[in-house]
Amino acid sequence: MSIHQEITRTIPVQIVNAFVKDGAGGNPAGVVLDADRYSDDEKLLIAQKVGLSETAFVSKSETCGIRLDFFTPTKRIAHCGHATIATFSYLAELQRFGDGETSKETVDGPRKIILDRGMAYMEQLAPTYTPAANWSDKGVTLCDVLKSLGLASDDLDERTRPVLVNTGNNFIVLAVRDQATLKNITPDQDVINDISEKLDLIGYYIFTTETGDADIDATTRMFAPRYGIAEEAATGMAAGPLACVLYDFLDMKKDTFLIAQGAFMAQPSPSQIKVTLNLKDGRITGLLAGGQGKVMKSLNITL
């Protein structure tokens, strides 16, 4: 065997679109099985070669159904909604899991997963909120955030103010008044990246409740340049915080929300995310965010 053969490995990667709507659209993630053999540096290199916003690596777990590690092309991330949904949808298709409850082990602890007839749902925590007035402690103002999106204060939904929400990761959740405003956002990725570093954000989740569809509660866009994502087609970890904002700040007092994303991307990829809030005495104690996944193609990555 030659030296070249000894050091070259081929890694099979499934490309699975999560949060598909009617079997199309959705947000693609790489899924790598049997990943115990790869180091973190190798996982990062694989994620770079896959070239998607996130790639999930499935390993054995002593405490949960599986261990999941997530890598963007630039770094590890503690949780990823769409890659989680993609992974468990694929594992259910392989019949490694049946309907019911299981769990994932991550670098940030365990999270519950529910599988139900082709849908996968993942657990998020109760929300914590940091209003814009408190961002100045980190050197960020609301004006800075609006400028980074090409927005003026008149473009905001007057019913609620932008807020930093954490249900496991930090997102700025910001409501604009209508779909036209959402569509015409001009993000300054460098400035968003700088603000995201200062506030330790995954990114911005911008939404409007003007959806044109009675079944959809909000339509959204997500920008996360800090993680190498200019714009993402579906973001389960952001849809959870948004559902909390809809419930707590926009007085939409129900426990289930449908959130659309991806329609206003340069290359549209319409996606649908379902969020179910766990409520006790009118307070959110946790939530499940999920949707459907579909395998789109297979790749072989060489290391």
ABEGO torsion letter per residue (X at the ends): XBAAAAABBBBBBBBBBBGBBGGBEEBBBBBBBGAAABBAAAAAAAAAAAGBABBBBBBBBAABABBBBBBBAABBBABBAAAAAAAAAAAAAAGABBBEBBBBBBAAEBBBBBBBGGBBBBBBBBBBBBBAAAAAAAGBBAAAAAAAAGBBAAABBAABBBBBBBAGBBBBBBBBABAAAAAABBBBAAAAAAAAAAAGBAEBBBBBABAGBAABABBBBBBBAAAGBABBABBAAAAAAAAAAAAAAAGBBBABBBBBBGAABABBBBBBBBBBBBBBGGBBAEBBBBEBBBBABBBBBBX
